[in-house]
Amino acid sequence: MINLLFTFLLMAGKGQLIACTIPPVTSLVRAVGGQEFEYVTVLPAGVNPHTYEPSPKQLLKAGSSKLIFAAGGGIDSWAAKFKTEGRKIAELGELLREEGAEVRNPHFWLNPQMGRRSLFIIARELSRIKPEKWDYFYGRACEYSGRIDSMVMNEKEGIEKLRNRGVIVYHDAWEEFAEAFGLEVVDIIAKNPALEPTFQEIRKVVEMGRKRGVKAVLKEKPFPGKLPETVASEIGAKVVEVDPLFAGDYIESMRANLRKIEEALK
C-alpha cells in the first residue's frame, strides 16, 4: 500500500494528475491533454467494468487528481466512490447529451462521431484546470478530430467493398461502431452482459446467423467464456477477438478492431 501511494505521489509531482475510469476514456483525454498532465486509469486491464468494484488500493489511483473523467451511462457507476470535496467527476456520456448529442449507447467511444465530439468537451474540462492552455487543448482537439474523420472515411471505403457485412456480437456495445463503418449487427448473443444467455436465446442467435450467412462472430476481451466460439462453430463463422476497452491510441485501436473484422469478412 505504501509503495503504491509513493508511486502516485511521484506521478503527481511530475505534473497534475488526471484520473480516468476506463482505458478508452484515457485514450481520448490523453489525445487532448498531451504532455500537460500525467494520466492514470483506474480499471485494471482485462476486467469487465459492468461488474467491477474498486478496492481501497485502487481508490488510491485517483491520487491528487482534481478531475476524474468517466464514461457514465452505467458503464462505470463505481466512479461515484472517487468523488470527494474539490474533485469533479466528468461523465462524458452525460456531458455529450448536455451538448445535444444523441447518445444511444453508453459505449459512446465506439461511435467515432461521439469520440470526436467528446474531444471538445474534454478540452473544455481540462481548461478549467489550466485556463491558460485553452488554445493548446482546443487545437489538439481540432487536429485529432480531423484525424478521426479521415480514418472513418478511409476505413469505411474498404468495408463497403465487402459483399457480406453482417456480424454477430457478444453484447450490445457495437451497433453504432458497425453503423459508422458500414457493418451490420445481425444479432447479439448476451442481451444482458451481466447474465448468461439461455439455451433458447443462443439457439435463436444461431438460427439468425445461419439464415443471414454471417461470417464473423465478435468475441470481447473483458468477457471470458466460449459462447462466441460455440455460436461461430454452429454457423460456420470465424471468431474475431475485439477489444472495446482498448488502452492504446484511440484511432489506432479503433482501426485495429475494424481490420480484424474486415479480414474475417473477406
Phi and psi in degrees as GROMACS dihedral restraints (atoms count N, CA, C in turn):
[ dihedral_restraints ]
;  ai    aj    ak    al  type     phi  dphi    fc
    3     4     5     6     1   -63.1    20    10
    4     5     6     7     1   -42.7    20    10
    6     7     8     9     1   -62.3    20    10
    7     8     9    10     1   -41.0    20    10
    9    10    11    12     1   -64.4    20    10
   10    11    12    13     1   -45.4    20    10
   12    13    14    15     1   -61.9    20    10
   13    14    15    16     1   -41.9    20    10
   15    16    17    18     1   -61.2    20    10
   16    17    18    19     1   -39.9    20    10
   18    19    20    21     1   -60.5    20    10
   19    20    21    22     1   -45.3    20    10
   21    22    23    24     1   -75.5    20    10
   22    23    24    25     1   -27.6    20    10
   24    25    26    27     1   -66.0    20    10
   25    26    27    28     1   -38.0    20    10
   27    28    29    30     1   -64.3    20    10
   28    29    30    31     1   -41.4    20    10
   30    31    32    33     1   -61.9    20    10
   31    32    33    34     1   -42.4    20    10
   33    34    35    36     1   -64.1    20    10
   34    35    36    37     1   -29.7    20    10
   36    37    38    39     1   -70.4    20    10
   37    38    39    40     1   -26.8    20    10
   39    40    41    42     1   -75.3    20    10
   40    41    42    43     1   -27.2    20    10
   42    43    44    45     1   176.2    20    10
   43    44    45    46     1   165.3    20    10
   45    46    47    48     1   -60.5    20    10
   46    47    48    49     1   140.0    20    10
   48    49    50    51     1   -93.6    20    10
   49    50    51    52     1   131.4    20    10
   51    52    53    54     1  -115.7    20    10
   52    53    54    55     1   123.6    20    10
   54    55    56    57     1  -100.0    20    10
   55    56    57    58     1   143.0    20    10
   57    58    59    60     1  -130.6    20    10
   58    59    60    61     1   145.0    20    10
   60    61    62    63     1   -74.0    20    10
   61    62    63    64     1   -43.4    20    10
   63    64    65    66     1  -129.5    20    10
   64    65    66    67     1   155.5    20    10
   66    67    68    69     1   -56.4    20    10
   67    68    69    70     1   -42.8    20    10
   69    70    71    72     1   -63.0    20    10
   70    71    72    73     1   -32.9    20    10
   72    73    74    75     1   -65.3    20    10
   73    74    75    76     1   -41.6    20    10
   75    76    77    78     1   -59.4    20    10
   76    77    78    79     1   -40.5    20    10
   78    79    80    81     1   -58.9    20    10
   79    80    81    82     1   -44.6    20    10
   81    82    83    84     1   -68.9    20    10
   82    83    84    85     1   -42.6    20    10
   84    85    86    87     1   -65.1    20    10
   85    86    87    88     1   -42.2    20    10
   87    88    89    90     1   -63.8    20    10
   88    89    90    91     1   -35.3    20    10
   90    91    92    93     1   -61.4    20    10
   91    92    93    94     1   -29.8    20    10
   93    94    95    96     1   -92.8    20    10
   94    95    96    97     1   -44.1    20    10
   96    97    98    99     1   -76.6    20    10
   97    98    99   100     1   -24.1    20    10
   99   100   101   102     1    54.7    20    10
  100   101   102   103     1  -132.9    20    10
  102   103   104   105     1   -88.4    20    10
  103   104   105   106     1     6.1    20    10
  105   106   107   108     1   -76.6    20    10
  106   107   108   109     1   -15.8    20    10
  108   109   110   111     1  -138.4    20    10
  109   110   111   112     1   164.3    20    10
  111   112   113   114     1   -99.6    20    10
  112   113   114   115     1   146.6    20    10
  114   115   116   117     1  -124.3    20    10
  115   116   117   118     1   143.3    20    10
  117   118   119   120     1  -138.9    20    10
  118   119   120   121     1   139.0    20    10
  120   121   122   123     1  -107.4    20    10
  121   122   123   124     1   130.6    20    10
  123   124   125   126     1   -78.0    20    10
  124   125   126   127     1   -46.4    20    10
  126   127   128   129     1   -67.3    20    10
  127   128   129   130     1   124.4    20    10
  129   130   131   132     1   -64.9    20    10
  130   131   132   133     1   153.6    20    10
  132   133   134   135     1   -61.5    20    10
  133   134   135   136     1   139.3    20    10
  135   136   137   138     1    76.3    20    10
  136   137   138   139     1    11.4    20    10
  138   139   140   141     1  -103.2    20    10
  139   140   141   142     1   140.1    20    10
  141   142   143   144     1   -75.2    20    10
  142   143   144   145     1   115.8    20    10
  144   145   146   147     1   -67.0    20    10
  145   146   147   148     1   -22.6    20    10
  147   148   149   150     1   -67.0    20    10
  148   149   150   151     1   -28.4    20    10
  150   151   152   153     1  -115.0    20    10
  151   152   153   154     1     3.6    20    10
  153   154   155   156     1   -75.1    20    10
  154   155   156   157     1   142.4    20    10
  156   157   158   159     1  -133.1    20    10
  157   158   159   160     1   120.5    20    10
  159   160   161   162     1   -67.5    20    10
  160   161   162   163     1   137.7    20    10
  162   163   164   165     1   -84.9    20    10
  163   164   165   166     1   166.2    20    10
  165   166   167   168     1   -54.7    20    10
  166   167   168   169     1   -37.2    20    10
  168   169   170   171     1   -63.7    20    10
  169   170   171   172     1   -41.1    20    10
  171   172   173   174     1   -73.2    20    10
  172   173   174   175     1   -26.5    20    10
  174   175   176   177     1   -62.2    20    10
  175   176   177   178     1   -26.3    20    10
  177   178   179   180     1   -67.3    20    10
  178   179   180   181     1   -18.7    20    10
  180   181   182   183     1   -61.9    20    10
  181   182   183   184     1   -22.9    20    10
  183   184   185   186     1   -66.9    20    10
  184   185   186   187     1   -21.9    20    10
  186   187   188   189     1    49.6    20    10
  187   188   189   190     1  -130.5    20    10
  189   190   191   192     1   -98.0    20    10
  190   191   192   193     1    14.0    20    10
  192   193   194   195     1   -64.2    20    10
  193   194   195   196     1   138.1    20    10
  195   196   197   198     1   -95.4    20    10
  196   197   198   199     1    -7.0    20    10
  198   199   200   201     1  -141.3    20    10
  199   200   201   202     1   130.5    20    10
  201   202   203   204     1  -121.4    20    10
  202   203   204   205     1   126.2    20    10
  204   205   206   207     1   -92.9    20    10
  205   206   207   208     1   131.9    20    10
  207   208   209   210     1  -127.7    20    10
  208   209   210   211     1   161.0    20    10
  210   211   212   213     1   -77.1    20    10
  211   212   213   214     1   -43.4    20    10
  213   214   215   216     1    80.9    20    10
  214   215   216   217     1  -169.2    20    10
  216   217   218   219     1    66.5    20    10
  217   218   219   220     1    21.9    20    10
  219   220   221   222     1    87.3    20    10
  220   221   222   223     1    -6.4    20    10
  222   223   224   225     1   -65.4    20    10
  223   224   225   226     1   -45.0    20    10
  225   226   227   228     1  -134.4    20    10
  226   227   228   229     1    53.8    20    10
  228   229   230   231     1   -59.9    20    10
  229   230   231   232     1   -21.4    20    10
  231   232   233   234     1   -66.7    20    10
  232   233   234   235     1    -8.9    20    10
  234   235   236   237     1   -61.5    20    10
  235   236   237   238     1   -25.0    20    10
  237   238   239   240     1   -58.9    20    10
  238   239   240   241     1   -25.5    20    10
  240   241   242   243     1   -68.7    20    10
  241   242   243   244     1   -16.1    20    10
  243   244   245   246     1   -90.9    20    10
  244   245   246   247     1    -6.6    20    10
  246   247   248   249     1   -75.0    20    10
  247   248   249   250     1   127.6    20    10
  249   250   251   252     1  -137.0    20    10
  250   251   252   253     1   170.2    20    10
  252   253   254   255     1   -62.8    20    10
  253   254   255   256     1   127.7    20    10
  255   256   257   258     1    88.4    20    10
  256   257   258   259     1     0.3    20    10
  258   259   260   261     1  -122.3    20    10
  259   260   261   262     1   124.3    20    10
  261   262   263   264     1   -97.5    20    10
  262   263   264   265     1   143.2    20    10
  264   265   266   267     1  -108.7    20    10
  265   266   267   268     1   116.5    20    10
  267   268   269   270     1   -99.7    20    10
  268   269   270   271     1   104.3    20    10
  270   271   272   273     1   -85.8    20    10
  271   272   273   274     1   109.3    20    10
  273   274   275   276     1   -64.0    20    10
  274   275   276   277     1   -38.2    20    10
  276   277   278   279     1   -59.4    20    10
  277   278   279   280     1   -45.6    20    10
  279   280   281   282     1   -68.3    20    10
  280   281   282   283     1   -40.7    20    10
  282   283   284   285     1   -65.4    20    10
  283   284   285   286     1   -34.0    20    10
  285   286   287   288     1   -62.8    20    10
  286   287   288   289     1   -43.1    20    10
  288   289   290   291     1   -61.6    20    10
  289   290   291   292     1   -42.0    20    10
  291   292   293   294     1   -61.8    20    10
  292   293   294   295     1   -26.6    20    10
  294   295   296   297     1   -85.3    20    10
  295   296   297   298     1     0.5    20    10
  297   298   299   300     1    95.1    20    10
  298   299   300   301     1     5.6    20    10
  300   301   302   303     1   -75.3    20    10
  301   302   303   304     1   143.6    20    10
  303   304   305   306     1   -89.7    20    10
  304   305   306   307     1    90.7    20    10
  306   307   308   309     1   -89.2    20    10
  307   308   309   310     1    98.5    20    10
  309   310   311   312     1   -87.1    20    10
  310   311   312   313     1   -18.7    20    10
  312   313   314   315     1  -136.5    20    10
  313   314   315   316     1   134.3    20    10
  315   316   317   318     1   -63.0    20    10
  316   317   318   319     1   -20.2    20    10
  318   319   320   321     1   -83.4    20    10
  319   320   321   322     1    54.3    20    10
  321   322   323   324     1   -58.9    20    10
  322   323   324   325     1   -31.3    20    10
  324   325   326   327     1   -66.5    20    10
  325   326   327   328     1   -19.4    20    10
  327   328   329   330     1   -78.0    20    10
  328   329   330   331     1   -10.7    20    10
  330   331   332   333     1   -93.6    20    10
  331   332   333   334     1   110.0    20    10
  333   334   335   336     1   -59.4    20    10
  334   335   336   337     1   -28.3    20    10
  336   337   338   339     1   -71.2    20    10
  337   338   339   340     1   -34.8    20    10
  339   340   341   342     1   -71.4    20    10
  340   341   342   343     1   -37.1    20    10
  342   343   344   345     1   -61.0    20    10
  343   344   345   346     1   -42.4    20    10
  345   346   347   348     1   -63.7    20    10
  346   347   348   349     1   -46.0    20    10
  348   349   350   351     1   -66.7    20    10
  349   350   351   352     1   -32.1    20    10
  351   352   353   354     1   -65.7    20    10
  352   353   354   355     1   -24.7    20    10
  354   355   356   357     1   -58.4    20    10
  355   356   357   358     1   -38.9    20    10
  357   358   359   360     1   -76.2    20    10
  358   359   360   361     1   -30.3    20    10
  360   361   362   363     1   -67.1    20    10
  361   362   363   364     1   -42.6    20    10
  363   364   365   366     1   -61.2    20    10
  364   365   366   367     1   -43.0    20    10
  366   367   368   369     1   -58.5    20    10
  367   368   369   370     1   -43.1    20    10
  369   370   371   372     1   -63.3    20    10
  370   371   372   373     1   -44.8    20    10
  372   373   374   375     1   -67.7    20    10
  373   374   375   376     1   -39.8    20    10
  375   376   377   378     1   -66.9    20    10
  376   377   378   379     1   -33.1    20    10
  378   379   380   381     1   -71.4    20    10
  379   380   381   382     1   -16.3    20    10
  381   382   383   384     1   -69.0    20    10
  382   383   384   385     1   -28.8    20    10
  384   385   386   387     1   -84.9    20    10
  385   386   387   388     1   -41.7    20    10
  387   388   389   390     1  -127.0    20    10
  388   389   390   391     1    76.6    20    10
  390   391   392   393     1   -59.5    20    10
  391   392   393   394     1   -27.7    20    10
  393   394   395   396     1   -70.1    20    10
  394   395   396   397     1   -11.6    20    10
  396   397   398   399     1  -105.0    20    10
  397   398   399   400     1    15.6    20    10
  399   400   401   402     1   -55.0    20    10
  400   401   402   403     1   -47.8    20    10
  402   403   404   405     1   -59.9    20    10
  403   404   405   406     1   -38.6    20    10
  405   406   407   408     1   -63.8    20    10
  406   407   408   409     1   -49.2    20    10
  408   409   410   411     1   -65.6    20    10
  409   410   411   412     1   -44.9    20    10
  411   412   413   414     1   -64.6    20    10
  412   413   414   415     1   -40.4    20    10
  414   415   416   417     1   -61.9    20    10
  415   416   417   418     1   -42.7    20    10
  417   418   419   420     1   -66.5    20    10
  418   419   420   421     1   -38.7    20    10
  420   421   422   423     1   -62.4    20    10
  421   422   423   424     1   -43.5    20    10
  423   424   425   426     1   -62.7    20    10
  424   425   426   427     1   -46.1    20    10
  426   427   428   429     1   -63.3    20    10
  427   428   429   430     1   -45.2    20    10
  429   430   431   432     1   -71.8    20    10
  430   431   432   433     1   -34.2    20    10
  432   433   434   435     1   -59.2    20    10
  433   434   435   436     1   -44.0    20    10
  435   436   437   438     1   -63.0    20    10
  436   437   438   439     1   -36.7    20    10
  438   439   440   441     1   -67.4    20    10
  439   440   441   442     1   -36.6    20    10
  441   442   443   444     1   -63.2    20    10
  442   443   444   445     1   -46.6    20    10
  444   445   446   447     1   -58.9    20    10
  445   446   447   448     1   -42.4    20    10
  447   448   449   450     1   -65.0    20    10
  448   449   450   451     1   -41.3    20    10
  450   451   452   453     1   -61.5    20    10
  451   452   453   454     1   -45.8    20    10
  453   454   455   456     1   -61.0    20    10
  454   455   456   457     1   -47.0    20    10
  456   457   458   459     1   -60.4    20    10
  457   458   459   460     1   -45.4    20    10
  459   460   461   462     1   -68.1    20    10
  460   461   462   463     1   -43.5    20    10
  462   463   464   465     1   -72.4    20    10
  463   464   465   466     1   -36.9    20    10
  465   466   467   468     1   -64.0    20    10
  466   467   468   469     1   -34.3    20    10
  468   469   470   471     1   -59.4    20    10
  469   470   471   472     1   -40.5    20    10
  471   472   473   474     1   -70.9    20    10
  472   473   474   475     1   -40.9    20    10
  474   475   476   477     1   -63.1    20    10
  475   476   477   478     1   -39.8    20    10
  477   478   479   480     1   -68.0    20    10
  478   479   480   481     1   -11.7    20    10
  480   481   482   483     1   -81.4    20    10
  481   482   483   484     1   -13.6    20    10
  483   484   485   486     1   -78.8    20    10
  484   485   486   487     1   141.7    20    10
  486   487   488   489     1   -76.0    20    10
  487   488   489   490     1   -42.9    20    10
  489   490   491   492     1  -111.9    20    10
  490   491   492   493     1   112.6    20    10
  492   493   494   495     1  -116.3    20    10
  493   494   495   496     1    16.6    20    10
  495   496   497   498     1   -86.6    20    10
  496   497   498   499     1   140.9    20    10
  498   499   500   501     1  -135.1    20    10
  499   500   501   502     1   156.1    20    10
  501   502   503   504     1  -107.0    20    10
  502   503   504   505     1   135.1    20    10
  504   505   506   507     1  -115.2    20    10
  505   506   507   508     1   159.9    20    10
  507   508   509   510     1   -74.1    20    10
  508   509   510   511     1   -50.3    20    10
  510   511   512   513     1  -138.3    20    10
  511   512   513   514     1   176.1    20    10
  513   514   515   516     1   -81.9    20    10
  514   515   516   517     1    37.7    20    10
  516   517   518   519     1   -86.3    20    10
  517   518   519   520     1   -16.2    20    10
  519   520   521   522     1  -106.7    20    10
  520   521   522   523     1     1.4    20    10
  522   523   524   525     1   -65.1    20    10
  523   524   525   526     1   -43.3    20    10
  525   526   527   528     1   -73.9    20    10
  526   527   528   529     1   -31.7    20    10
  528   529   530   531     1   -59.2    20    10
  529   530   531   532     1   -48.7    20    10
  531   532   533   534     1   -60.8    20    10
  532   533   534   535     1   -46.3    20    10
  534   535   536   537     1   -60.1    20    10
  535   536   537   538     1   -41.4    20    10
  537   538   539   540     1   -64.0    20    10
  538   539   540   541     1   -32.5    20    10
  540   541   542   543     1  -106.2    20    10
  541   542   543   544     1     5.9    20    10
  543   544   545   546     1    86.3    20    10
  544   545   546   547     1    17.3    20    10
  546   547   548   549     1   -94.4    20    10
  547   548   549   550     1   172.8    20    10
  549   550   551   552     1  -135.0    20    10
  550   551   552   553     1   128.8    20    10
  552   553   554   555     1   -85.0    20    10
  553   554   555   556     1   110.3    20    10
  555   556   557   558     1   -78.2    20    10
  556   557   558   559     1   -39.4    20    10
  558   559   560   561     1  -160.8    20    10
  559   560   561   562     1   166.1    20    10
  561   562   563   564     1  -122.8    20    10
  562   563   564   565     1   128.6    20    10
  564   565   566   567     1   -70.8    20    10
  565   566   567   568     1   -53.6    20    10
  567   568   569   570     1  -111.2    20    10
  568   569   570   571     1    99.9    20    10
  570   571   572   573     1   -63.1    20    10
  571   572   573   574     1   -33.3    20    10
  573   574   575   576     1  -116.8    20    10
  574   575   576   577     1   111.1    20    10
  576   577   578   579     1   -65.5    20    10
  577   578   579   580     1   -14.3    20    10
  579   580   581   582     1   -88.4    20    10
  580   581   582   583     1    -7.6    20    10
  582   583   584   585     1  -126.7    20    10
  583   584   585   586     1   144.1    20    10
  585   586   587   588     1   -73.0    20    10
  586   587   588   589     1   133.8    20    10
  588   589   590   591     1   -67.9    20    10
  589   590   591   592     1   152.4    20    10
  591   592   593   594     1   -77.7    20    10
  592   593   594   595     1   167.3    20    10
  594   595   596   597     1   -59.7    20    10
  595   596   597   598     1   -40.9    20    10
  597   598   599   600     1   -63.9    20    10
  598   599   600   601     1   -39.1    20    10
  600   601   602   603     1   -65.8    20    10
  601   602   603   604     1   -42.0    20    10
  603   604   605   606     1   -64.8    20    10
  604   605   606   607     1   -40.0    20    10
  606   607   608   609     1   -61.4    20    10
  607   608   609   610     1   -39.9    20    10
  609   610   611   612     1   -64.5    20    10
  610   611   612   613     1   -38.4    20    10
  612   613   614   615     1   -64.3    20    10
  613   614   615   616     1   -43.8    20    10
  615   616   617   618     1   -61.7    20    10
  616   617   618   619     1   -44.7    20    10
  618   619   620   621     1   -61.0    20    10
  619   620   621   622     1   -42.3    20    10
  621   622   623   624     1   -66.6    20    10
  622   623   624   625     1   -40.0    20    10
  624   625   626   627     1   -62.4    20    10
  625   626   627   628     1   -41.3    20    10
  627   628   629   630     1   -65.8    20    10
  628   629   630   631     1   -44.2    20    10
  630   631   632   633     1   -60.1    20    10
  631   632   633   634     1   -39.2    20    10
  633   634   635   636     1   -93.7    20    10
  634   635   636   637     1    -3.4    20    10
  636   637   638   639     1    64.1    20    10
  637   638   639   640     1    40.2    20    10
  639   640   641   642     1   -64.4    20    10
  640   641   642   643     1   135.1    20    10
  642   643   644   645     1  -107.5    20    10
  643   644   645   646     1    -8.4    20    10
  645   646   647   648     1  -141.0    20    10
  646   647   648   649     1   132.1    20    10
  648   649   650   651     1  -117.5    20    10
  649   650   651   652     1   123.7    20    10
  651   652   653   654     1   -87.0    20    10
  652   653   654   655     1   126.8    20    10
  654   655   656   657     1  -109.4    20    10
  655   656   657   658     1   135.4    20    10
  657   658   659   660     1  -107.0    20    10
  658   659   660   661     1   137.7    20    10
  660   661   662   663     1   -56.0    20    10
  661   662   663   664     1   -41.3    20    10
  663   664   665   666     1   -70.2    20    10
  664   665   666   667     1   -11.5    20    10
  666   667   668   669     1  -112.8    20    10
  667   668   669   670     1   100.8    20    10
  669   670   671   672     1   -71.8    20    10
  670   671   672   673     1   170.5    20    10
  672   673   674   675     1   116.1    20    10
  673   674   675   676     1   167.9    20    10
  675   676   677   678     1  -112.7    20    10
  676   677   678   679     1    12.6    20    10
  678   679   680   681     1   -60.8    20    10
  679   680   681   682     1   -43.3    20    10
  681   682   683   684     1   -59.5    20    10
  682   683   684   685     1   -39.7    20    10
  684   685   686   687     1   -64.3    20    10
  685   686   687   688     1   -40.0    20    10
  687   688   689   690     1   -62.4    20    10
  688   689   690   691     1   -48.4    20    10
  690   691   692   693     1   -63.1    20    10
  691   692   693   694     1   -45.1    20    10
  693   694   695   696     1   -61.0    20    10
  694   695   696   697     1   -41.6    20    10
  696   697   698   699     1   -62.8    20    10
  697   698   699   700     1   -40.1    20    10
  699   700   701   702     1   -68.2    20    10
  700   701   702   703     1   -30.8    20    10
  702   703   704   705     1  -107.1    20    10
  703   704   705   706     1     0.4    20    10
  705   706   707   708     1    72.4    20    10
  706   707   708   709     1    35.9    20    10
  708   709   710   711     1  -108.3    20    10
  709   710   711   712     1   168.7    20    10
  711   712   713   714     1   -91.6    20    10
  712   713   714   715     1   147.5    20    10
  714   715   716   717     1   -92.0    20    10
  715   716   717   718     1   129.4    20    10
  717   718   719   720     1  -118.8    20    10
  718   719   720   721     1   117.0    20    10
  720   721   722   723     1   -85.9    20    10
  721   722   723   724     1   117.1    20    10
  723   724   725   726     1  -116.6    20    10
  724   725   726   727     1   162.5    20    10
  726   727   728   729     1  -127.1    20    10
  727   728   729   730     1   102.8    20    10
  729   730   731   732     1   -75.1    20    10
  730   731   732   733     1   -14.0    20    10
  732   733   734   735     1  -111.6    20    10
  733   734   735   736     1    39.2    20    10
  735   736   737   738     1   -56.4    20    10
  736   737   738   739     1   147.3    20    10
  738   739   740   741     1  -110.2    20    10
  739   740   741   742     1    -8.1    20    10
  741   742   743   744     1   -86.3    20    10
  742   743   744   745     1  -164.6    20    10
  744   745   746   747     1   -55.0    20    10
  745   746   747   748     1   135.5    20    10
  747   748   749   750     1   -57.4    20    10
  748   749   750   751     1   -52.1    20    10
  750   751   752   753     1   -63.3    20    10
  751   752   753   754     1   -46.7    20    10
  753   754   755   756     1   -65.4    20    10
  754   755   756   757     1   -35.5    20    10
  756   757   758   759     1   -70.1    20    10
  757   758   759   760     1   -41.9    20    10
  759   760   761   762     1   -62.4    20    10
  760   761   762   763     1   -43.4    20    10
  762   763   764   765     1   -63.7    20    10
  763   764   765   766     1   -40.4    20    10
  765   766   767   768     1   -62.8    20    10
  766   767   768   769     1   -43.9    20    10
  768   769   770   771     1   -60.6    20    10
  769   770   771   772     1   -45.3    20    10
  771   772   773   774     1   -65.5    20    10
  772   773   774   775     1   -41.8    20    10
  774   775   776   777     1   -63.2    20    10
  775   776   777   778     1   -37.2    20    10
  777   778   779   780     1   -62.2    20    10
  778   779   780   781     1   -43.1    20    10
  780   781   782   783     1   -65.8    20    10
  781   782   783   784     1   -45.4    20    10
  783   784   785   786     1   -59.2    20    10
  784   785   786   787     1   -41.8    20    10
  786   787   788   789     1   -62.4    20    10
  787   788   789   790     1   -40.1    20    10
  789   790   791   792     1   -69.7    20    10
  790   791   792   793     1   -25.7    20    10
  792   793   794   795     1   -87.4    20    10
  793   794   795   796     1    -9.3    20    10
